[in-house]
Amino acid sequence: MDISVVVPLYNEVESLPELTSWISRVMDEHGFTYEIVLVDDGSTDGSWGMIMKLKENNPFIRGFRFRRNYGKSAALNIGFDAARGNVVITMDADLQDSPDEIPELYRRINEEKYDLISGWKAKRYDPISKTIPTKLFNAATRKMSGINNLHDFNCGLKAYRSTVVKNIEVYGEMHRYIPVLAKWAGFTKIGEQVVEHRARKYGKTKFGWSRFINGFLDLLSIFFVGKFGKRPMHFFGAMGTLSFFAGIIIAVWMLAEKLYLIAHHLPYRDVTANPLFYIALVAIILGSQLFLTGFVAELVSRNSNDRNNYQIAETI
């Protein structure tokens, strides 16, 4: 199979007939073998009934339905697991992504040998309450991930080589950072393509400020797990050691100062009367706790079921 089109959706009943018809028309015009994987993320507006109706007339449609709303990441993860195409295309169900982009995305994956192509909606029709947070996230993600050639990490329209989606796990709000997940898994040939952003035709946006907060927390999480997930002691141990020795140095310095003043019969004050004493004490305690945290995390990491779950690109 050439292409799997994975479409996560939530309350998009009006757009589904037009979207699936458009996708099928593009596929037929270019002679692709394909499937359309629709993942209903607990819709309450009759989207699942529409999917079943469309399936009757289009054998290339496959559908999955969640019992409740889990989020876009969960829907994508199920779609990735089900996808059977050599190239996997993801797009939103709200008709803001154009299926006409699919042939070029497929060509670049197939001929230019990219692992992942991320869409970039250079001209957007979203409200400012969505575009400003998006720009902030993209800037922060570029800085933390080192993927400097992407302008929009969260664009719903992306193309993947099938091995990419089979070797990453998307959860939480991690759909925003799939290029980062791919990079951490060893898929480093990541490109970008300017795509059309269409004004929303049906329904309303699902974006909310809670996603802004969750997205930021997931960005920190993915950075830490990707960098220190297999060696937590390197993070906690280093921070703990620095804090511990900083506290020890301050304590020794205060003690040496007091002994010097006593030896030279100069006025002095008790060590506990010095604010630095409490800073040193906190630093020593914090350093000890961080070191122990790293030690425990290392034990958990070494005994976890996936401690040796590494991505193997090829065997002979």
Secondary structure, 3 states (H helix, E strand, C coil): CCEEEEEEECCCCCCHHHHHHHHHHHHHHHCCCEEEEEEECCCCCCHHHHHHHHHHHCCCEEEEECCCCCCHHHHHHHHHHHCCCCEEEECCCCCCECHHHHHHHHHHHHHCCCCEEEEECCCCCCCHHHHHHHHHHHHHHHHHHCCCCCCCCCCCCEEEEHHHHCCCCCCCCHHHHHHHHHHHCCCCCEEEEECCECCCCCCCCCCCHHHHHHHHHHHHHHHHHHHHCCCHHHHHHHHHHHHHHHHHHHHHHHHHHHHHHHHCCCCCCCHHHCHHHHHHHHHHHHHHHHHHHHHHHHHHHHHCCCCCCCCCCCCC
